[in-house]
């Protein structure tokens, strides 16, 4: 697993936002399940897990250079 993570990090370093989008898409189903699991039941009707992921993607893409340091 470590080699796969290292390869993804190298892809991010060389590919930037496009690479981030590809990696994010690969993990999207798993991330969506995690958000659904952790989302308080009182918010189920008002908050879409995909909106949470979209916000997270935007934040990560804005801070990508900082995260990679």
Secondary structure by P-SEA (a helix, b strand, c coil): caaaaaaaaaaaacccaaaaaaaaaaaaaaaaaaaaaaccccccccccaaaaaaaaaaaaaaacccccc
